């Protein structure tokens, strides 16, 4: 009977420790993490926008869409307790030629360190905490892209649940 009581007590403590908002983000720490997440979002968008501007500089090229997401990077029984930021989208009409080569040039021009690729359909670059990947669409003069932050921000379960989709976060001028 004593062993059963100890097991139940242990489970109770575990459930209390892993309840909603237990991601280490109570009070000021959660607020600071939320501010760091917003800074990361701004940095990712600032890093990828010049690349997209370069790729769409010559008509008829255009940014068809972009969408930001807050992806869970830590969870507990109640859901996400920490998130990171990612934006993805599509660039149409890259001007003919090799769209991966064009993306590689645009990444290098914006100061990204471009990784060696093992295929002809993908190129990836890194700049600080931001990673950007471009991939071709089979049979289309277009590129899909994803840019993400490498951080994981413990904002807590309640804040993580409140985050939604970041619609059209990139505006090219």
C-alpha positions in Angstrom: 0.0 0.0 0.0 2.9 2.3 0.8 4.3 1.8 -2.7 1.0 2.7 -4.3 0.8 5.9 -2.2 4.3 6.8 -3.3 3.5 6.2 -7.0 0.3 8.4 -6.7 2.2 11.1 -4.9 4.9 11.1 -7.6 2.4 11.2 -10.4 0.6 14.2 -8.7 3.9 16.1 -8.4 4.7 15.3 -12.0 1.4 16.5 -13.3 1.6 19.7 -11.3 5.1 20.4 -12.7 4.0 19.7 -16.2 0.7 21.7 -16.1 -0.3 24.4 -18.5 2.3 27.2 -18.7 5.0 25.1 -17.1 7.6 25.9 -19.9 9.8 27.9 -17.5 8.2 31.1 -18.6 6.6 32.4 -15.5 6.5 36.2 -14.9 9.3 38.3 -16.1 11.2 35.5 -17.8 8.1 34.7 -20.0 7.8 38.4 -20.9 11.5 38.6 -21.7 11.2 35.4 -23.9 8.2 36.9 -25.7 10.3 40.1 -26.4 13.1 37.9 -27.7 10.7 36.0 -29.9 9.4 39.2 -31.4 13.0 40.3 -32.0 13.7 37.0 -33.7 10.7 37.5 -35.9 11.8 40.9 -36.9 15.4 39.7 -37.6 14.2 36.7 -39.8 12.0 39.1 -41.9 14.8 41.7 -42.1 17.2 39.0 -43.2 15.1 37.4 -45.9 13.4 40.5 -47.4 16.6 41.7 -49.3 16.9 38.2 -50.8 13.3 38.2 -52.0 13.7 41.8 -53.3 16.6 40.7 -55.4 14.7 37.7 -56.8 11.7 39.8 -57.7 13.5 42.9 -59.0 12.9 42.2 -62.7 9.2 42.0 -63.8 7.3 39.7 -64.1 8.8 38.2 -61.0 6.8 38.7 -57.8 6.3 37.5 -54.3 3.0 35.5 -54.6 2.5 35.0 -50.8 4.3 34.8 -47.5 3.0 33.4 -44.2 4.7 33.3 -40.8 4.2 30.6 -38.2 5.2 30.0 -34.6 6.4 26.4 -34.5 6.5 24.5 -31.2 10.0 23.5 -30.1 9.1 22.4 -26.6 5.9 20.8 -25.3 4.3 19.5 -22.2 1.0 17.7 -21.6 -0.9 20.9 -22.2 0.7 21.7 -25.6 3.5 24.1 -26.7 5.5 25.9 -24.0 8.2 27.3 -26.3 8.2 28.3 -29.9 10.3 29.5 -32.7 9.5 31.7 -35.8 9.3 30.6 -39.4 8.1 32.3 -42.5 7.5 30.6 -45.8 6.1 31.6 -49.2 6.4 31.5 -53.0 8.3 33.6 -55.6 6.8 33.4 -59.1 8.5 34.0 -62.5 12.2 34.1 -61.5 13.1 35.3 -64.9 13.9 32.0 -66.6 17.3 30.3 -66.4 18.2 28.4 -63.3 16.1 29.5 -60.3 18.3 27.8 -57.8 21.3 29.6 -59.1 19.4 32.9 -58.9 18.5 32.1 -55.3 22.1 31.3 -54.5 23.3 34.7 -55.9 20.5 36.5 -54.0 21.5 34.8 -50.8 25.2 35.5 -51.2 24.4 39.1 -52.1 22.5 39.5 -48.9 25.4 38.2 -46.8 24.3 34.6 -46.3 26.8 31.8 -46.1 25.5 29.4 -48.7 25.7 25.6 -48.1 27.0 23.3 -50.8 24.0 21.5 -52.3 23.8 17.9 -53.3 20.9 18.5 -55.8 19.8 21.0 -58.3 16.5 21.8 -56.7 17.4 23.2 -53.3 19.7 25.9 -51.9 20.2 26.8 -48.3 21.9 29.8 -46.6 22.6 30.8 -43.1 23.2 34.3 -41.6 23.6 34.4 -37.8 20.5 32.7 -36.3 18.5 32.8 -39.6 18.4 29.9 -42.1 16.8 30.2 -45.5 16.0 27.4 -47.9 14.7 27.8 -51.5 13.4 24.9 -53.5 12.1 24.7 -57.1 8.7 23.6 -58.1 8.8 20.9 -60.8 7.7 22.3 -64.1 7.1 25.8 -62.9 9.2 29.0 -63.0 8.9 29.5 -59.2 10.6 28.9 -55.9 9.2 28.0 -52.5 11.1 29.4 -49.6 11.3 29.0 -45.8 13.2 31.2 -43.4 13.5 30.3 -39.8 15.1 31.3 -36.5 17.3 28.8 -34.7 16.1 29.9 -31.2 13.5 28.3 -29.0 11.7 30.8 -26.8 10.0 29.6 -23.6 7.0 31.9 -23.6 4.7 29.5 -21.7 1.6 27.6 -22.7 -0.9 30.4 -22.5 1.1 32.7 -24.7 2.0 29.9 -27.1 -1.7 29.0 -27.6 -2.6 32.7 -28.2 -0.1 33.0 -31.2 -1.7 32.6 -34.6 -0.7 32.7 -38.2 1.3 35.7 -39.3 -0.4 36.5 -42.6 1.7 38.2 -45.3 4.5 39.4 -43.1 6.7 40.4 -46.0 6.1 43.5 -48.0 8.3 44.2 -51.0 8.5 47.8 -52.1 
